Amino acid sequence: MLHRHLNHQRLTLAAIDDMISRGRWQDWADLRRAALRDHSLLDKVERICRPYLSNPYAQRYHFWMHYVEEHRSAS
């Protein structure tokens, strides 16, 4: 995914936030594959999602937070 405000393709906090908020199916699949390879990305995803959890309409962030919780318990 090309990030509109970043000039790199590393999975930084800003890049992950961009993928969650603006990403399409393929971007999410890429993020999922990266998280399966590197479980430390789950910490970053949680850090991005946590501030949005009080907003019931931030469903993308709720989805990814549930993903983190499920994959941490499976590890």
N, CA, C, O and CB atoms as a CASP TS submission, in Angstrom:
PFRMAT TS
TARGET T0000
AUTHOR 0000-0000-0000
METHOD Language model
MODEL 1
PARENT N/A
ATOM      1  N   MET     1       0.838  -1.173   0.000  1.00  0.00           N
ATOM      2  CA  MET     1       0.000   0.000   0.000  1.00  0.00           C
ATOM      3  C   MET     1       0.878   1.229   0.000  1.00  0.00           C
ATOM      4  O   MET     1       1.824   1.319   0.783  1.00  0.00           O
ATOM      5  CB  MET     1      -0.951   0.002   1.200  1.00  0.00           C
ATOM      6  N   LEU     2       0.582   2.162  -0.855  1.00  0.00           N
ATOM      7  CA  LEU     2       1.276   3.439  -0.841  1.00  0.00           C
ATOM      8  C   LEU     2       0.617   4.329   0.195  1.00  0.00           C
ATOM      9  O   LEU     2      -0.595   4.545   0.168  1.00  0.00           O
ATOM     10  CB  LEU     2       1.264   4.107  -2.244  1.00  0.00           C
ATOM     11  N   HIS     3       1.410   4.832   1.087  1.00  0.00           N
ATOM     12  CA  HIS     3       0.884   5.669   2.160  1.00  0.00           C
ATOM     13  C   HIS     3       0.943   7.128   1.734  1.00  0.00           C
ATOM     14  O   HIS     3       1.971   7.603   1.251  1.00  0.00           O
ATOM     15  CB  HIS     3       1.674   5.450   3.475  1.00  0.00           C
ATOM     16  N   ARG     4      -0.132   7.812   1.910  1.00  0.00           N
ATOM     17  CA  ARG     4      -0.237   9.180   1.398  1.00  0.00           C
ATOM     18  C   ARG     4       0.679  10.161   2.104  1.00  0.00           C
ATOM     19  O   ARG     4       1.021  11.192   1.524  1.00  0.00           O
ATOM     20  CB  ARG     4      -1.647   9.657   1.515  1.00  0.00           C
ATOM     21  N   HIS     5       1.089   9.881   3.333  1.00  0.00           N
ATOM     22  CA  HIS     5       1.916  10.830   4.069  1.00  0.00           C
ATOM     23  C   HIS     5       3.249  10.244   4.516  1.00  0.00           C
ATOM     24  O   HIS     5       3.948  10.839   5.337  1.00  0.00           O
ATOM     25  CB  HIS     5       1.165  11.330   5.265  1.00  0.00           C
ATOM     26  N   LEU     6       3.602   9.085   3.983  1.00  0.00           N
ATOM     27  CA  LEU     6       4.859   8.450   4.334  1.00  0.00           C
ATOM     28  C   LEU     6       5.680   8.221   3.075  1.00  0.00           C
ATOM     29  O   LEU     6       5.136   7.970   2.000  1.00  0.00           O
ATOM     30  CB  LEU     6       4.616   7.124   5.077  1.00  0.00           C
ATOM     31  N   ASN     7       6.986   8.310   3.222  1.00  0.00           N
ATOM     32  CA  ASN     7       7.844   8.096   2.059  1.00  0.00           C
ATOM     33  C   ASN     7       8.628   6.792   2.156  1.00  0.00           C
ATOM     34  O   ASN     7       9.727   6.678   1.613  1.00  0.00           O
ATOM     35  CB  ASN     7       8.804   9.259   1.900  1.00  0.00           C
ATOM     36  N   HIS     8       8.065   5.821   2.843  1.00  0.00           N
ATOM     37  CA  HIS     8       8.678   4.506   2.980  1.00  0.00           C
ATOM     38  C   HIS     8       7.574   3.462   3.023  1.00  0.00           C
ATOM     39  O   HIS     8       6.392   3.804   3.048  1.00  0.00           O
ATOM     40  CB  HIS     8       9.574   4.428   4.255  1.00  0.00           C
ATOM     41  N   GLN     9       7.945   2.220   3.032  1.00  0.00           N
ATOM     42  CA  GLN     9       6.969   1.128   3.074  1.00  0.00           C
ATOM     43  C   GLN     9       7.178   0.221   4.285  1.00  0.00           C
ATOM     44  O   GLN     9       6.713  -0.919   4.294  1.00  0.00           O
ATOM     45  CB  GLN     9       7.050   0.303   1.793  1.00  0.00           C
ATOM     46  N   ARG    10       7.880   0.723   5.313  1.00  0.00           N
ATOM     47  CA  ARG    10       8.081  -0.070   6.536  1.00  0.00           C
ATOM     48  C   ARG    10       6.794  -0.076   7.358  1.00  0.00           C
ATOM     49  O   ARG    10       5.965   0.823   7.225  1.00  0.00           O
ATOM     50  CB  ARG    10       9.266   0.495   7.382  1.00  0.00           C
ATOM     51  N   LEU    11       6.634  -1.068   8.189  1.00  0.00           N
ATOM     52  CA  LEU    11       5.434  -1.179   9.013  1.00  0.00           C
ATOM     53  C   LEU    11       5.621  -0.440  10.344  1.00  0.00           C
ATOM     54  O   LEU    11       5.692  -1.045  11.413  1.00  0.00           O
ATOM     55  CB  LEU    11       5.091  -2.662   9.265  1.00  0.00           C
ATOM     56  N   THR    12       5.698   0.874  10.234  1.00  0.00           N
ATOM     57  CA  THR    12       5.757   1.724  11.412  1.00  0.00           C
ATOM     58  C   THR    12       4.348   1.882  11.963  1.00  0.00           C
ATOM     59  O   THR    12       3.384   1.422  11.351  1.00  0.00           O
ATOM     60  CB  THR    12       6.387   3.108  11.079  1.00  0.00           C
ATOM     61  N   LEU    13       4.225   2.531  13.117  1.00  0.00           N
ATOM     62  CA  LEU    13       2.905   2.784  13.682  1.00  0.00           C
ATOM     63  C   LEU    13       2.033   3.578  12.716  1.00  0.00           C
ATOM     64  O   LEU    13       0.854   3.270  12.542  1.00  0.00           O
ATOM     65  CB  LEU    13       3.030   3.528  15.007  1.00  0.00           C
ATOM     66  N   ALA    14       2.605   4.590  12.094  1.00  0.00           N
ATOM     67  CA  ALA    14       1.838   5.407  11.144  1.00  0.00           C
ATOM     68  C   ALA    14       1.387   4.587   9.939  1.00  0.00           C
ATOM     69  O   ALA    14       0.262   4.742   9.466  1.00  0.00           O
ATOM     70  CB  ALA    14       2.672   6.603  10.673  1.00  0.00           C
ATOM     71  N   ALA    15       2.251   3.727   9.452  1.00  0.00           N
ATOM     72  CA  ALA    15       1.905   2.889   8.298  1.00  0.00           C
ATOM     73  C   ALA    15       0.806   1.896   8.652  1.00  0.00           C
ATOM     74  O   ALA    15      -0.116   1.681   7.865  1.00  0.00           O
ATOM     75  CB  ALA    15       3.142   2.139   7.786  1.00  0.00           C
ATOM     76  N   ILE    16       0.900   1.291   9.835  1.00  0.00           N
ATOM     77  CA  ILE    16      -0.131   0.340  10.262  1.00  0.00           C
ATOM     78  C   ILE    16      -1.462   1.056  10.435  1.00  0.00           C
ATOM     79  O   ILE    16      -2.499   0.544  10.015  1.00  0.00           O
ATOM     80  CB  ILE    16       0.278  -0.361  11.578  1.00  0.00           C
ATOM     81  N   ASP    17      -1.444   2.225  11.045  1.00  0.00           N
ATOM     82  CA  ASP    17      -2.678   3.005  11.211  1.00  0.00           C
ATOM     83  C   ASP    17      -3.291   3.326   9.851  1.00  0.00           C
ATOM     84  O   ASP    17      -4.507   3.240   9.674  1.00  0.00           O
ATOM     85  CB  ASP    17      -2.398   4.313  11.994  1.00  0.00           C
ATOM     86  N   ASP    18      -2.460   3.689   8.910  1.00  0.00           N
ATOM     87  CA  ASP    18      -2.928   3.995   7.552  1.00  0.00           C
ATOM     88  C   ASP    18      -3.535   2.757   6.896  1.00  0.00           C
ATOM     89  O   ASP    18      -4.566   2.848   6.230  1.00  0.00           O
ATOM     90  CB  ASP    18      -1.768   4.537   6.690  1.00  0.00           C
ATOM     91  N   MET    19      -2.901   1.608   7.084  1.00  0.00           N
ATOM     92  CA  MET    19      -3.420   0.363   6.497  1.00  0.00           C
ATOM     93  C   MET    19      -4.771  -0.005   7.103  1.00  0.00           C
ATOM     94  O   MET    19      -5.675  -0.448   6.394  1.00  0.00           O
ATOM     95  CB  MET    19      -2.419  -0.790   6.704  1.00  0.00           C
ATOM     96  N   ILE    20      -4.905   0.180   8.410  1.00  0.00           N
ATOM     97  CA  ILE    20      -6.173  -0.152   9.054  1.00  0.00           C
ATOM     98  C   ILE    20      -7.261   0.831   8.637  1.00  0.00           C
ATOM     99  O   ILE    20      -8.374   0.419   8.311  1.00  0.00           O
ATOM    100  CB  ILE    20      -6.016  -0.156  10.580  1.00  0.00           C
ATOM    101  N   SER    21      -6.957   2.104   8.646  1.00  0.00           N
ATOM    102  CA  SER    21      -7.999   3.106   8.392  1.00  0.00           C
ATOM    103  C   SER    21      -8.369   3.249   6.916  1.00  0.00           C
ATOM    104  O   SER    21      -9.534   3.480   6.594  1.00  0.00           O
ATOM    105  CB  SER    21      -7.551   4.440   8.918  1.00  0.00           C
ATOM    106  N   ARG    22      -7.389   3.115   6.010  1.00  0.00           N
ATOM    107  CA  ARG    22      -7.674   3.337   4.589  1.00  0.00           C
ATOM    108  C   ARG    22      -7.494   2.104   3.723  1.00  0.00           C
ATOM    109  O   ARG    22      -7.826   2.112   2.538  1.00  0.00           O
ATOM    110  CB  ARG    22      -6.800   4.421   4.068  1.00  0.00           C
ATOM    111  N   GLY    23      -6.968   1.044   4.322  1.00  0.00           N
ATOM    112  CA  GLY    23      -6.609  -0.125   3.538  1.00  0.00           C
ATOM    113  C   GLY    23      -7.795  -0.878   2.959  1.00  0.00           C
ATOM    114  O   GLY    23      -8.916  -0.813   3.463  1.00  0.00           O
ATOM    115  N   ARG    24      -7.509  -1.580   1.900  1.00  0.00           N
ATOM    116  CA  ARG    24      -8.495  -2.449   1.262  1.00  0.00           C
ATOM    117  C   ARG    24      -8.160  -3.901   1.640  1.00  0.00           C
ATOM    118  O   ARG    24      -7.231  -4.151   2.408  1.00  0.00           O
ATOM    119  CB  ARG    24      -8.505  -2.251  -0.310  1.00  0.00           C
ATOM    120  N   TRP    25      -8.909  -4.829   1.105  1.00  0.00           N
ATOM    121  CA  TRP    25      -8.745  -6.243   1.455  1.00  0.00           C
ATOM    122  C   TRP    25      -7.294  -6.707   1.303  1.00  0.00           C
ATOM    123  O   TRP    25      -6.760  -7.349   2.207  1.00  0.00           O
ATOM    124  CB  TRP    25      -9.656  -7.106   0.584  1.00  0.00           C
ATOM    125  N   GLN    26      -6.658  -6.398   0.193  1.00  0.00           N
ATOM    126  CA  GLN    26      -5.286  -6.852  -0.054  1.00  0.00           C
ATOM    127  C   GLN    26      -4.315  -6.249   0.957  1.00  0.00           C
ATOM    128  O   GLN    26      -3.375  -6.918   1.387  1.00  0.00           O
ATOM    129  CB  GLN    26      -4.852  -6.488  -1.479  1.00  0.00           C
ATOM    130  N   ASP    27      -4.530  -5.006   1.333  1.00  0.00           N
ATOM    131  CA  ASP    27      -3.664  -4.366   2.328  1.00  0.00           C
ATOM    132  C   ASP    27      -3.795  -5.058   3.678  1.00  0.00           C
ATOM    133  O   ASP    27      -2.805  -5.271   4.379  1.00  0.00           O
ATOM    134  CB  ASP    27      -4.005  -2.869   2.464  1.00  0.00           C
ATOM    135  N   TRP    28      -5.026  -5.405   4.032  1.00  0.00           N
ATOM    136  CA  TRP    28      -5.253  -6.111   5.293  1.00  0.00           C
ATOM    137  C   TRP    28      -4.631  -7.506   5.234  1.00  0.00           C
ATOM    138  O   TRP    28      -4.067  -7.975   6.223  1.00  0.00           O
ATOM    139  CB  TRP    28      -6.767  -6.206   5.601  1.00  0.00           C
ATOM    140  N   ALA    29      -4.729  -8.161   4.099  1.00  0.00           N
ATOM    141  CA  ALA    29      -4.117  -9.480   3.945  1.00  0.00           C
ATOM    142  C   ALA    29      -2.599  -9.370   4.097  1.00  0.00           C
ATOM    143  O   ALA    29      -1.975 -10.238   4.707  1.00  0.00           O
ATOM    144  CB  ALA    29      -4.481 -10.098   2.569  1.00  0.00           C
ATOM    145  N   ASP    30      -2.008  -8.317   3.552  1.00  0.00           N
ATOM    146  CA  ASP    30      -0.562  -8.099   3.695  1.00  0.00           C
ATOM    147  C   ASP    30      -0.189  -7.875   5.161  1.00  0.00           C
ATOM    148  O   ASP    30       0.809  -8.409   5.645  1.00  0.00           O
ATOM    149  CB  ASP    30      -0.109  -6.892   2.842  1.00  0.00           C
ATOM    150  N   LEU    31      -0.998  -7.080   5.861  1.00  0.00           N
ATOM    151  CA  LEU    31      -0.740  -6.824   7.281  1.00  0.00           C
ATOM    152  C   LEU    31      -0.870  -8.118   8.084  1.00  0.00           C
ATOM    153  O   LEU    31      -0.068  -8.374   8.982  1.00  0.00           O
ATOM    154  CB  LEU    31      -1.715  -5.751   7.829  1.00  0.00           C
ATOM    155  N   ARG    32      -1.858  -8.917   7.770  1.00  0.00           N
ATOM    156  CA  ARG    32      -2.051 -10.202   8.450  1.00  0.00           C
ATOM    157  C   ARG    32      -0.848 -11.116   8.238  1.00  0.00           C
ATOM    158  O   ARG    32      -0.344 -11.711   9.190  1.00  0.00           O
ATOM    159  CB  ARG    32      -3.331 -10.890   7.947  1.00  0.00           C
ATOM    160  N   ARG    33      -0.391 -11.228   6.998  1.00  0.00           N
ATOM    161  CA  ARG    33       0.777 -12.070   6.706  1.00  0.00           C
ATOM    162  C   ARG    33       2.008 -11.581   7.466  1.00  0.00           C
ATOM    163  O   ARG    33       2.771 -12.380   8.009  1.00  0.00           O
ATOM    164  CB  ARG    33       1.064 -12.087   5.192  1.00  0.00           C
ATOM    165  N   ALA    34       2.190 -10.274   7.498  1.00  0.00           N
ATOM    166  CA  ALA    34       3.339  -9.710   8.207  1.00  0.00           C
ATOM    167  C   ALA    34       3.245 -10.003   9.707  1.00  0.00           C
ATOM    168  O   ALA    34       4.254 -10.312  10.341  1.00  0.00           O
ATOM    169  CB  ALA    34       3.428  -8.187   7.964  1.00  0.00           C
ATOM    170  N   ALA    35       2.039  -9.908  10.277  1.00  0.00           N
ATOM    171  CA  ALA    35       1.856 -10.187  11.706  1.00  0.00           C
ATOM    172  C   ALA    35       2.066 -11.667  12.013  1.00  0.00           C
ATOM    173  O   ALA    35       2.550 -12.011  13.091  1.00  0.00           O
ATOM    174  CB  ALA    35       0.456  -9.753  12.159  1.00  0.00           C
ATOM    175  N   LEU    36       1.714 -12.533  11.090  1.00  0.00           N
ATOM    176  CA  LEU    36       1.950 -13.963  11.293  1.00  0.00           C
ATOM    177  C   LEU    36       3.444 -14.285  11.265  1.00  0.00           C
ATOM    178  O   LEU    36       3.899 -15.182  11.974  1.00  0.00           O
ATOM    179  CB  LEU    36       1.215 -14.782  10.223  1.00  0.00           C
ATOM    180  N   ARG    37       4.201 -13.559  10.453  1.00  0.00           N
ATOM    181  CA  ARG    37       5.657 -13.755  10.380  1.00  0.00           C
ATOM    182  C   ARG    37       6.359 -13.141  11.580  1.00  0.00           C
ATOM    183  O   ARG    37       7.323 -13.705  12.098  1.00  0.00           O
ATOM    184  CB  ARG    37       6.215 -13.150   9.090  1.00  0.00           C
ATOM    185  N   ASP    38       5.873 -11.977  12.024  1.00  0.00           N
ATOM    186  CA  ASP    38       6.530 -11.225  13.094  1.00  0.00           C
ATOM    187  C   ASP    38       5.490 -10.851  14.140  1.00  0.00           C
ATOM    188  O   ASP    38       4.759  -9.873  13.980  1.00  0.00           O
ATOM    189  CB  ASP    38       7.241  -9.952  12.536  1.00  0.00           C
ATOM    190  N   HIS    39       5.430 -11.637  15.216  1.00  0.00           N
ATOM    191  CA  HIS    39       4.402 -11.422  16.233  1.00  0.00           C
ATOM    192  C   HIS    39       4.566 -10.106  16.990  1.00  0.00           C
ATOM    193  O   HIS    39       3.635  -9.674  17.671  1.00  0.00           O
ATOM    194  CB  HIS    39       4.415 -12.562  17.210  1.00  0.00           C
ATOM    195  N   SER    40       5.724  -9.462  16.886  1.00  0.00           N
ATOM    196  CA  SER    40       5.895  -8.164  17.544  1.00  0.00           C
ATOM    197  C   SER    40       4.998  -7.097  16.906  1.00  0.00           C
ATOM    198  O   SER    40       4.722  -6.066  17.519  1.00  0.00           O
ATOM    199  CB  SER    40       7.369  -7.723  17.478  1.00  0.00           C
ATOM    200  N   LEU    41       4.549  -7.348  15.683  1.00  0.00           N
ATOM    201  CA  LEU    41       3.624  -6.408  15.040  1.00  0.00           C
ATOM    202  C   LEU    41       2.274  -6.375  15.748  1.00  0.00           C
ATOM    203  O   LEU    41       1.554  -5.381  15.660  1.00  0.00           O
ATOM    204  CB  LEU    41       3.428  -6.779  13.570  1.00  0.00           C
ATOM    205  N   LEU    42       1.924  -7.453  16.450  1.00  0.00           N
ATOM    206  CA  LEU    42       0.667  -7.458  17.198  1.00  0.00           C
ATOM    207  C   LEU    42       0.674  -6.372  18.265  1.00  0.00           C
ATOM    208  O   LEU    42      -0.364  -5.769  18.538  1.00  0.00           O
ATOM    209  CB  LEU    42       0.427  -8.832  17.843  1.00  0.00           C
ATOM    210  N   ASP    43       1.833  -6.114  18.873  1.00  0.00           N
ATOM    211  CA  ASP    43       1.941  -5.030  19.855  1.00  0.00           C
ATOM    212  C   ASP    43       1.675  -3.677  19.204  1.00  0.00           C
ATOM    213  O   ASP    43       1.010  -2.818  19.784  1.00  0.00           O
ATOM    214  CB  ASP    43       3.332  -5.036  20.511  1.00  0.00           C
ATOM    215  N   LYS    44       2.200  -3.497  18.000  1.00  0.00           N
ATOM    216  CA  LYS    44       1.986  -2.233  17.288  1.00  0.00           C
ATOM    217  C   LYS    44       0.517  -2.063  16.906  1.00  0.00           C
ATOM    218  O   LYS    44      -0.049  -0.979  17.050  1.00  0.00           O
ATOM    219  CB  LYS    44       2.870  -2.170  16.030  1.00  0.00           C
ATOM    220  N   VAL    45      -0.083  -3.128  16.425  1.00  0.00           N
ATOM    221  CA  VAL    45      -1.502  -3.055  16.041  1.00  0.00           C
ATOM    222  C   VAL    45      -2.349  -2.728  17.270  1.00  0.00           C
ATOM    223  O   VAL    45      -3.261  -1.904  17.197  1.00  0.00           O
ATOM    224  CB  VAL    45      -1.977  -4.397  15.394  1.00  0.00           C
ATOM    225  N   GLU    46      -2.049  -3.368  18.393  1.00  0.00           N
ATOM    226  CA  GLU    46      -2.794  -3.062  19.621  1.00  0.00           C
ATOM    227  C   GLU    46      -2.618  -1.600  20.018  1.00  0.00           C
ATOM    228  O   GLU    46      -3.583  -0.933  20.392  1.00  0.00           O
ATOM    229  CB  GLU    46      -2.337  -3.976  20.770  1.00  0.00           C
ATOM    230  N   ARG    47      -1.408  -1.115  19.936  1.00  0.00           N
ATOM    231  CA  ARG    47      -1.127   0.281  20.297  1.00  0.00           C
ATOM    232  C   ARG    47      -1.918   1.251  19.420  1.00  0.00           C
ATOM    233  O   ARG    47      -2.379   2.287  19.899  1.00  0.00           O
ATOM    234  CB  ARG    47       0.377   0.572  20.173  1.00  0.00           C
ATOM    235  N   ILE    48      -2.073   0.922  18.155  1.00  0.00           N
ATOM    236  CA  ILE    48      -2.854   1.761  17.237  1.00  0.00           C
ATOM    237  C   ILE    48      -4.340   1.681  17.566  1.00  0.00           C
ATOM    238  O   ILE    48      -5.028   2.702  17.572  1.00  0.00           O
ATOM    239  CB  ILE    48      -2.613   1.336  15.776  1.00  0.00           C
ATOM    240  N   CYS    49      -4.836   0.491  17.836  1.00  0.00           N
ATOM    241  CA  CYS    49      -6.278   0.270  18.002  1.00  0.00           C
ATOM    242  C   CYS    49      -6.826   0.744  19.341  1.00  0.00           C
ATOM    243  O   CYS    49      -7.958   1.222  19.411  1.00  0.00           O
ATOM    244  CB  CYS    49      -6.583  -1.185  17.840  1.00  0.00           C
ATOM    245  N   ARG    50      -6.047   0.618  20.392  1.00  0.00           N
ATOM    246  CA  ARG    50      -6.550   0.883  21.735  1.00  0.00           C
ATOM    247  C   ARG    50      -7.261   2.236  21.880  1.00  0.00           C
ATOM    248  O   ARG    50      -8.328   2.259  22.494  1.00  0.00           O
ATOM    249  CB  ARG    50      -5.415   0.815  22.706  1.00  0.00           C
ATOM    250  N   PRO    51      -6.764   3.343  21.373  1.00  0.00           N
ATOM    251  CA  PRO    51      -7.469   4.627  21.553  1.00  0.00           C
ATOM    252  C   PRO    51      -8.841   4.688  20.870  1.00  0.00           C
ATOM    253  O   PRO    51      -9.667   5.527  21.230  1.00  0.00           O
ATOM    254  CB  PRO    51      -6.611   5.747  21.023  1.00  0.00           C
ATOM    255  N   TYR    52      -9.089   3.831  19.911  1.00  0.00           N
ATOM    256  CA  TYR    52     -10.346   3.857  19.165  1.00  0.00           C
ATOM    257  C   TYR    52     -11.426   2.958  19.772  1.00  0.00           C
ATOM    258  O   TYR    52     -12.570   2.987  19.318  1.00  0.00           O
ATOM    259  CB  TYR    52     -10.095   3.444  17.738  1.00  0.00           C
ATOM    260  N   LEU    53     -11.094   2.178  20.767  1.00  0.00           N
ATOM    261  CA  LEU    53     -12.021   1.175  21.271  1.00  0.00           C
ATOM    262  C   LEU    53     -13.243   1.766  21.972  1.00  0.00           C
ATOM    263  O   LEU    53     -14.265   1.092  22.103  1.00  0.00           O
ATOM    264  CB  LEU    53     -11.305   0.267  22.212  1.00  0.00           C
ATOM    265  N   SER    54     -13.152   2.988  22.411  1.00  0.00           N
ATOM    266  CA  SER    54     -14.321   3.623  23.041  1.00  0.00           C
ATOM    267  C   SER    54     -15.325   4.120  22.002  1.00  0.00           C
ATOM    268  O   SER    54     -16.442   4.502  22.351  1.00  0.00           O
ATOM    269  CB  SER    54     -13.875   4.791  23.926  1.00  0.00           C
ATOM    270  N   ASN    55     -14.936   4.116  20.741  1.00  0.00           N
ATOM    271  CA  ASN    55     -15.821   4.553  19.664  1.00  0.00           C
ATOM    272  C   ASN    55     -16.442   3.318  19.002  1.00  0.00           C
ATOM    273  O   ASN    55     -15.746   2.572  18.313  1.00  0.00           O
ATOM    274  CB  ASN    55     -15.044   5.421  18.616  1.00  0.00           C
ATOM    275  N   PRO    56     -17.740   3.099  19.204  1.00  0.00           N
ATOM    276  CA  PRO    56     -18.363   1.897  18.631  1.00  0.00           C
ATOM    277  C   PRO    56     -18.408   1.914  17.104  1.00  0.00           C
ATOM    278  O   PRO    56     -18.638   0.876  16.483  1.00  0.00           O
ATOM    279  CB  PRO    56     -19.769   1.744  19.168  1.00  0.00           C
ATOM    280  N   TYR    57     -18.193   3.065  16.498  1.00  0.00           N
ATOM    281  CA  TYR    57     -18.234   3.163  15.041  1.00  0.00           C
ATOM    282  C   TYR    57     -16.876   2.927  14.384  1.00  0.00           C
ATOM    283  O   TYR    57     -16.784   2.860  13.158  1.00  0.00           O
ATOM    284  CB  TYR    57     -18.752   4.516  14.640  1.00  0.00           C
ATOM    285  N   ALA    58     -15.844   2.802  15.177  1.00  0.00           N
ATOM    286  CA  ALA    58     -14.492   2.542  14.652  1.00  0.00           C
ATOM    287  C   ALA    58     -14.317   1.041  14.471  1.00  0.00           C
ATOM    288  O   ALA    58     -13.443   0.430  15.086  1.00  0.00           O
ATOM    289  CB  ALA    58     -13.388   3.116  15.608  1.00  0.00           C
ATOM    290  N   GLN    59     -15.138   0.463  13.638  1.00  0.00           N
ATOM    291  CA  GLN    59     -15.209  -0.992  13.534  1.00  0.00           C
ATOM    292  C   GLN    59     -13.939  -1.619  12.990  1.00  0.00           C
ATOM    293  O   GLN    59     -13.605  -2.745  13.359  1.00  0.00           O
ATOM    294  CB  GLN    59     -16.359  -1.381  12.665  1.00  0.00           C
ATOM    295  N   ARG    60     -13.225  -0.923  12.126  1.00  0.00           N
ATOM    296  CA  ARG    60     -11.970  -1.472  11.614  1.00  0.00           C
ATOM    297  C   ARG    60     -10.979  -1.707  12.751  1.00  0.00           C
ATOM    298  O   ARG    60     -10.284  -2.722  12.789  1.00  0.00           O
ATOM    299  CB  ARG    60     -11.358  -0.530  10.563  1.00  0.00           C
ATOM    300  N   TYR    61     -10.930  -0.754  13.672  1.00  0.00           N
ATOM    301  CA  TYR    61     -10.014  -0.879  14.803  1.00  0.00           C
ATOM    302  C   TYR    61     -10.483  -1.964  15.764  1.00  0.00           C
ATOM    303  O   TYR    61      -9.653  -2.678  16.327  1.00  0.00           O
ATOM    304  CB  TYR    61      -9.887   0.458  15.540  1.00  0.00           C
ATOM    305  N   HIS    62     -11.782  -2.106  15.964  1.00  0.00           N
ATOM    306  CA  HIS    62     -12.316  -3.184  16.796  1.00  0.00           C
ATOM    307  C   HIS    62     -11.965  -4.547  16.177  1.00  0.00           C
ATOM    308  O   HIS    62     -11.566  -5.473  16.883  1.00  0.00           O
ATOM    309  CB  HIS    62     -13.859  -3.037  16.958  1.00  0.00           C
ATOM    310  N   PHE    63     -12.118  -4.654  14.868  1.00  0.00           N
ATOM    311  CA  PHE    63     -11.774  -5.896  14.176  1.00  0.00           C
ATOM    312  C   PHE    63     -10.318  -6.270  14.437  1.00  0.00           C
ATOM    313  O   PHE    63     -10.022  -7.404  14.813  1.00  0.00           O
ATOM    314  CB  PHE    63     -12.028  -5.760  12.664  1.00  0.00           C
ATOM    315  N   TRP    64      -9.418  -5.323  14.237  1.00  0.00           N
ATOM    316  CA  TRP    64      -8.000  -5.626  14.388  1.00  0.00           C
ATOM    317  C   TRP    64      -7.618  -5.889  15.844  1.00  0.00           C
ATOM    318  O   TRP    64      -6.709  -6.674  16.114  1.00  0.00           O
ATOM    319  CB  TRP    64      -7.168  -4.487  13.836  1.00  0.00           C
ATOM    320  N   MET    65      -8.301  -5.243  16.776  1.00  0.00           N
ATOM    321  CA  MET    65      -8.035  -5.519  18.189  1.00  0.00           C
ATOM    322  C   MET    65      -8.454  -6.953  18.526  1.00  0.00           C
ATOM    323  O   MET    65      -7.750  -7.649  19.258  1.00  0.00           O
ATOM    324  CB  MET    65      -8.784  -4.503  19.099  1.00  0.00           C
ATOM    325  N   HIS    66      -9.585  -7.388  18.001  1.00  0.00           N
ATOM    326  CA  HIS    66     -10.002  -8.777  18.201  1.00  0.00           C
ATOM    327  C   HIS    66      -9.002  -9.730  17.556  1.00  0.00           C
ATOM    328  O   HIS    66      -8.705 -10.788  18.112  1.00  0.00           O
ATOM    329  CB  HIS    66     -11.415  -9.011  17.622  1.00  0.00           C
ATOM    330  N   TYR    67      -8.486  -9.367  16.401  1.00  0.00           N
ATOM    331  CA  TYR    67      -7.474 -10.190  15.737  1.00  0.00           C
ATOM    332  C   TYR    67      -6.252 -10.349  16.646  1.00  0.00           C
ATOM    333  O   TYR    67      -5.736 -11.453  16.821  1.00  0.00           O
ATOM    334  CB  TYR    67      -7.062  -9.563  14.376  1.00  0.00           C
ATOM    335  N   VAL    68      -5.803  -9.245  17.213  1.00  0.00           N
ATOM    336  CA  VAL    68      -4.637  -9.285  18.109  1.00  0.00           C
ATOM    337  C   VAL    68      -4.919 -10.201  19.303  1.00  0.00           C
ATOM    338  O   VAL    68      -4.097 -11.048  19.653  1.00  0.00           O
ATOM    339  CB  VAL    68      -4.274  -7.854  18.602  1.00  0.00           C
ATOM    340  N   GLU    69      -6.082 -10.023  19.919  1.00  0.00           N
ATOM    341  CA  GLU    69      -6.417 -10.828  21.091  1.00  0.00           C
ATOM    342  C   GLU    69      -6.466 -12.316  20.754  1.00  0.00           C
ATOM    343  O   GLU    69      -5.968 -13.138  21.524  1.00  0.00           O
ATOM    344  CB  GLU    69      -7.756 -10.381  21.671  1.00  0.00           C
ATOM    345  N   GLU    70      -7.044 -12.664  19.643  1.00  0.00           N
ATOM    346  CA  GLU    70      -7.138 -14.076  19.247  1.00  0.00           C
ATOM    347  C   GLU    70      -5.764 -14.672  18.941  1.00  0.00           C
ATOM    348  O   GLU    70      -5.482 -15.813  19.310  1.00  0.00           O
ATOM    349  CB  GLU    70      -8.048 -14.223  18.023  1.00  0.00           C
ATOM    350  N   HIS    71      -4.928 -13.913  18.280  1.00  0.00           N
ATOM    351  CA  HIS    71      -3.631 -14.462  17.880  1.00  0.00           C
ATOM    352  C   HIS    71      -2.613 -14.441  19.013  1.00  0.00           C
ATOM    353  O   HIS    71      -1.651 -15.208  18.986  1.00  0.00           O
ATOM    354  CB  HIS    71      -3.087 -13.692  16.699  1.00  0.00           C
ATOM    355  N   ARG    72      -2.800 -13.601  19.981  1.00  0.00           N
ATOM    356  CA  ARG    72      -1.933 -13.651  21.156  1.00  0.00           C
ATOM    357  C   ARG    72      -2.251 -14.887  21.983  1.00  0.00           C
ATOM    358  O   ARG    72      -1.348 -15.554  22.486  1.00  0.00           O
ATOM    359  CB  ARG    72      -2.091 -12.375  22.009  1.00  0.00           C
ATOM    360  N   SER    73      -3.526 -15.187  22.121  1.00  0.00           N
ATOM    361  CA  SER    73      -3.891 -16.347  22.929  1.00  0.00           C
ATOM    362  C   SER    73      -3.511 -17.656  22.228  1.00  0.00           C
ATOM    363  O   SER    73      -3.325 -18.683  22.881  1.00  0.00           O
ATOM    364  CB  SER    73      -5.394 -16.328  23.231  1.00  0.00           C
ATOM    365  N   ALA    74      -3.396 -17.612  20.903  1.00  0.00           N
ATOM    366  CA  ALA    74      -3.013 -18.810  20.142  1.00  0.00           C
ATOM    367  C   ALA    74      -1.512 -19.021  20.132  1.00  0.00           C
ATOM    368  O   ALA    74      -1.040 -20.115  19.823  1.00  0.00           O
ATOM    369  CB  ALA    74      -3.520 -18.713  18.715  1.00  0.00           C
ATOM    370  N   SER    75      -0.762 -17.991  20.466  1.00  0.00           N
ATOM    371  CA  SER    75       0.712 -18.098  20.417  1.00  0.00           C
ATOM    372  C   SER    75       1.279 -18.840  21.594  1.00  0.00           C
ATOM    373  O   SER    75       2.494 -19.009  21.691  1.00  0.00           O
ATOM    374  CB  SER    75       1.337 -16.731  20.354  1.00  0.00           C
TER
END
